[in-house]
Amino acid sequence: MKYVYEDKTIPITQPYFRMPNGVEKDSICLVTYKIATEFCPFKRIEVFNSKYVPPTCDVHTSADSVSGSGGNSEF
């Protein structure tokens, strides 16, 4: 399955799909489940209702707040 996603010659996207109004996509911190900052060590892209946007991560606010995390990782 990973091969299929990485091989750009395999057309798996649906170009006709448009994200509906009221839906947003953003990186979420996997520690706090809030909108990720550049300092969050573990992130994942999430889709959510625009009415219920989570607040920004208040734990990872600087490079000093990330220690021994192994760096940024996007899922």
Stockholm file with secondary structure:
# STOCKHOLM 1.0

chainA/1-75         MKYVYEDKTIPITQPYFRMPNGVEKDSICLVTYKIATEFCPFKRIEVFNSKYVPPTCDVHTSADSVSGSGGNSEF
#=GR chainA/1-75 SS CHHHHHCTTSCCCCTTCCCCTTEEEEEEETTTCSBCCTTCSEEEEEEEEGGGCCCBCSSCCSGGGCCSSCSCEEC
#=GC SS_cons        CHHHHHCTTSCCCCTTCCCCTTEEEEEEETTTCSBCCTTCSEEEEEEEEGGGCCCBCSSCCSGGGCCSSCSCEEC
//
